[in-house]
Amino acid sequence: MRLIRSIDTTLRQFVLGELGERPRLELEERLITDPAAFESLGIVEEELAEAYVEKSLTPSETERFEREYLVDADRRRHVQFIRLLRASASKARRGADEPSGRRMADFVRIYPAWAGAAAAVLLLLAGGNLWFGMSMIRLHTEAVQVRADRGRDSALLQRLESELAGLRSQAKQLQNRIDSLQDGSGQMPTFALTAGLLRSAGNFTRVTVPRGVSVVRLQLQLLERQPAPYRAGLSDDAGNEIWSQARLTAQTVSDQPTIVVLVPAELLTPGDYQLRLSRSASRRDLDAFATYVFRVTR
């Protein structure tokens, strides 16, 4: 894989949907195998969310952020939560005239419990989830401010504590996922599939899924490029479609047009499978123009 320059800029383009297909696939691959890059992605997402709330993004960035990032309900709730936090913090700071740096120093001095929370978060940072750690510190700080307000805004306090608990759970799940995505060598298992091989002739591709991996990369070789986008549908030996991915585009691998898909390893139990490639991003009833047959072993 080529070195991705200016990782923060690249991650920002990734979140806003500005990357082309090939650099996007390279970045997704790096995010799976590089915990530091994954940490940076969380930070960039948080910065963009805060900039969106502050309305400091350009009109085009705002439009792309809403189209690419806010399609997920959890992300919309998180942005709304940031908006509530900003409103609460602004209300608490109203009338204060100290510099922001001095207010933070006074806050730490008055509320020493913050230091204990920060120390606990260091364990999370060591696990490779910087964004969650930073979010937890900020949430804890805001929660202490609300508690100090003599019980006012109790509903917001409950929401803060619920969000904090959710972040802890997500951080643990993400770390477990990162640890499980790689095989023992730290590489994602990759298999090249050729269209048109017949299972009855015994010349189909055999795919051996290592134990302990979560994702298998399949490279679907094309005889020629077809109009994009593509749709890949995976069916079991009984013909039931068990997985699909749309909006795929071709890239060049070893001088040959290829479609790259990442399939959850848990779906690939031992047996025979067919992967059909069609030129549709949404419809399933179109005939496939390429079929890939392979057998999975463990």
C-alpha positions in Angstrom: 0.0 0.0 0.0 1.3 3.4 -0.8 1.9 5.9 1.9 -1.0 8.2 2.5 0.3 11.8 2.8 -1.2 14.4 5.1 -3.3 11.9 7.0 -5.5 14.6 8.7 -6.4 16.2 5.3 -7.0 12.7 3.8 -9.3 11.7 6.8 -11.2 15.0 6.5 -11.8 14.3 2.8 -12.8 10.7 3.7 -15.4 11.9 6.2 -16.8 14.5 3.7 -16.9 11.9 0.9 -14.3 13.7 -1.3 -11.9 10.7 -1.8 -11.9 8.7 -5.0 -12.6 5.0 -5.0 -9.0 3.8 -4.9 -7.7 6.2 -2.1 -10.9 5.5 -0.2 -10.3 1.7 -0.3 -6.6 2.3 0.7 -7.7 4.4 3.6 -10.3 1.9 4.8 -7.7 -0.8 4.7 -5.3 1.4 6.7 -8.0 2.2 9.3 -8.6 -1.5 9.9 -4.9 -2.3 10.4 -3.5 0.9 11.9 -4.8 1.9 15.3 -3.1 5.3 15.1 -5.0 6.1 11.9 -8.2 5.0 13.5 -7.6 7.3 16.4 -7.0 10.2 14.0 -10.2 9.4 12.2 -12.1 9.8 15.5 -10.5 13.2 16.2 -11.2 14.5 12.7 -14.8 13.4 13.0 -15.1 15.2 16.3 -13.5 18.3 15.0 -15.9 18.4 11.9 -18.9 17.8 14.2 -17.9 20.7 16.4 -17.2 22.9 13.4 -20.6 22.0 12.0 -22.3 23.0 15.3 -20.3 26.2 15.4 -21.3 26.9 11.7 -17.6 27.4 10.8 -17.6 25.0 7.8 -17.9 26.4 4.3 -21.3 26.0 2.6 -20.0 23.2 0.4 -18.4 21.4 3.5 -21.7 21.8 5.4 -23.6 20.2 2.5 -21.2 17.3 2.2 -21.1 16.8 6.0 -24.9 16.6 6.1 -25.0 14.3 3.1 -22.1 11.9 4.1 -21.9 12.0 7.9 -25.4 12.8 9.2 -27.0 9.9 7.4 -26.5 7.8 10.5 -29.0 8.3 13.4 -26.3 7.8 16.1 -24.1 10.5 14.5 -27.1 12.9 14.4 -27.7 12.3 18.1 -24.0 12.9 18.8 -24.1 16.2 16.9 -27.3 17.2 18.8 -25.5 16.3 22.0 -22.6 18.5 21.2 -25.1 21.3 20.5 -26.7 20.8 23.9 -23.3 20.8 25.6 -22.3 24.0 23.9 -25.6 25.7 24.9 -25.1 24.5 28.5 -21.5 25.6 28.7 -22.4 29.0 27.2 -25.1 29.4 29.8 -22.7 28.5 32.6 -20.0 30.9 31.4 -22.4 33.8 30.9 -21.2 36.8 32.8 -17.7 35.5 33.3 -14.8 37.7 32.1 -11.8 35.5 32.8 -9.6 34.2 29.9 -10.6 30.7 28.9 -7.3 29.3 30.0 -7.6 30.7 33.5 -11.2 29.5 33.8 -10.0 25.9 33.0 -7.2 26.1 35.5 -9.6 27.4 38.2 -12.0 24.6 37.2 -9.4 21.9 37.8 -8.4 23.5 41.1 -12.0 23.8 42.3 -13.0 20.3 41.0 -10.1 18.0 41.7 -12.3 15.0 40.7 -11.6 15.9 37.1 -7.9 14.7 37.6 -9.1 11.3 38.7 -11.3 11.0 35.6 -8.5 12.0 33.4 -6.2 9.3 34.9 -8.9 6.6 34.3 -9.2 7.7 30.7 -5.4 7.1 30.2 -6.1 3.4 30.3 -8.5 3.8 27.4 -6.1 6.0 25.4 -3.5 3.2 25.7 -6.0 0.8 24.1 -6.0 2.9 20.9 -9.3 4.9 21.1 -8.1 8.5 21.5 -11.3 10.0 20.3 -13.4 8.2 22.8 -11.0 9.1 25.6 -11.1 12.8 24.7 -14.8 12.7 24.5 -15.1 11.1 27.9 -12.9 13.7 29.5 -15.0 16.5 27.9 -18.2 14.9 28.9 -17.0 14.4 32.5 -16.0 18.0 32.7 -19.4 19.1 31.5 -21.1 16.7 33.9 -19.2 18.2 36.9 -20.2 21.7 35.8 -23.9 20.7 35.7 -23.6 19.1 39.2 -22.2 22.3 40.6 -25.2 24.2 39.4 -27.2 23.0 42.4 -29.3 20.5 40.7 -30.3 22.7 37.8 -30.6 21.1 34.3 -31.0 17.7 35.9 -32.4 16.3 32.6 -29.2 17.3 30.8 -27.1 15.8 33.5 -28.8 12.4 33.0 -28.3 12.6 29.3 -24.6 13.4 29.8 -24.1 10.5 32.1 -25.9 8.2 29.7 -23.8 9.3 26.8 -20.7 8.8 28.8 -21.6 5.3 29.6 -22.4 4.6 26.0 -19.0 6.0 24.9 -17.2 3.6 27.3 -19.1 0.7 25.9 -18.4 1.7 22.3 -14.7 2.2 23.0 -14.4 -1.3 24.4 -16.3 -2.8 21.4 -14.2 -0.9 18.9 -10.9 -2.0 20.5 -12.1 -5.6 20.4 -13.0 -5.2 16.8 -9.6 -3.7 15.9 -7.8 -6.6 17.7 -9.9 -9.2 15.8 -9.6 -7.8 12.3 -6.1 -9.0 11.7 -4.7 -12.5 11.5 -1.6 -13.6 13.3 0.7 -11.9 10.8 -1.2 -8.6 11.1 -2.4 -8.9 7.5 -5.9 -9.2 6.1 -6.4 -12.5 4.3 -6.8 -11.8 0.6 -8.0 -14.1 -2.2 -8.2 -13.4 -6.0 -11.3 -14.9 -7.7 -11.7 -15.5 -11.4 -15.1 -15.4 -13.1 -16.5 -18.4 -15.0 -14.8 -21.3 -13.1 -17.1 -24.3 -12.7 -17.6 -26.1 -9.5 -18.5 -29.3 -11.3 -15.1 -29.2 -13.1 -13.3 -29.0 -9.8 -11.3 -25.9 -10.8 -13.0 -23.3 -8.5 -11.0 -21.2 -6.1 -10.5 -22.6 -2.5 -10.6 -19.9 0.2 -9.1 -20.8 3.6 -10.3 -18.5 6.3 -7.8 -18.3 9.2 -9.1 -18.5 12.8 -9.5 -15.3 14.6 -10.1 -12.9 11.6 -13.2 -10.9 11.2 -12.9 -9.7 7.5 -11.8 -11.5 4.3 -10.8 -9.4 1.3 -11.9 -10.8 -2.1 -10.5 -9.5 -5.4 -12.9 -10.1 -8.2 -11.0 -10.0 -11.5 -12.8 -8.6 -14.5 -12.2 -9.5 -18.1 -13.0 -5.8 -19.0 -14.4 -2.8 -17.3 -18.1 -2.4 -17.3 -20.1 0.8 -16.7 -20.1 1.6 -12.9 -21.5 1.3 -10.3 -21.3 -2.4 -9.5 -23.2 -4.6 -7.1 -21.8 -7.8 -5.5 -24.2 -10.4 -4.0 -22.9 -13.4 -2.1 -25.1 -16.6 -2.1 -24.7 -19.8 -0.2 -24.8 -23.3 -1.8 -28.7 -23.2 -1.6 -28.8 -20.0 -3.7 -29.9 -17.8 -0.8 -28.2 -14.3 -0.9 -26.6 -13.8 2.5 -24.6 -10.6 1.9 -24.3 -7.8 -0.6 -22.5 -4.5 -1.3 -23.4 -1.8 -3.8 -21.9 1.3 -5.3 -18.7 -0.5 -6.1 -16.1 0.7 -8.7 -13.3 -1.0 -10.4 -9.6 -0.4 -9.6 -6.4 -1.8 -11.1 -4.7 -4.6 -9.3 -1.6 -6.2 -11.0 -2.5 -4.5 -14.3 -6.0 -6.0 -14.3 -9.4 -4.3 -13.6 -10.6 -5.6 -10.3 -13.5 -5.2 -7.8 -12.4 -5.4 -4.2 -14.9 -6.3 -1.5 -14.5 -6.9 2.2 -16.7 -9.8 3.4 -17.4 -10.6 7.2 -15.6 -13.8 8.0 -18.4 -15.0 10.2 -20.6 -15.5 7.1 -18.0 -17.7 5.4 -18.6 -21.0 7.1 -17.2 -24.1 5.3 -19.0 -24.8 2.1 -19.5 -23.6 -1.5 -20.5 -20.0 -2.4 -21.3 -18.0 -5.5 -20.6 -14.3 -5.8 -22.5 -12.5 -8.6 -21.5 -9.2 -10.0 -24.0 -6.9 -11.7 -24.2 -3.3 -12.9 -26.9 -2.2 -10.4 -26.5 -0.3 -7.1 -29.9 -1.2 -5.8 -31.9 -3.8 -7.8 -31.3 -7.5 -7.3 -33.4 -8.9 -10.2 -30.9 -8.0 -12.9 -28.8 -10.8 -14.4 -25.2 -10.9 -13.2 -22.6 -10.4 -15.9 -19.9 -12.2 -13.9 -20.1 -15.1 -11.4 -17.4 -16.3 -9.1 -17.5 -19.7 -7.5 -15.4 -20.6 -4.5 -15.2 -23.1 -1.6 -14.5 -22.1 2.0 -12.4 -24.2 4.3 -11.1 -23.5 7.8 
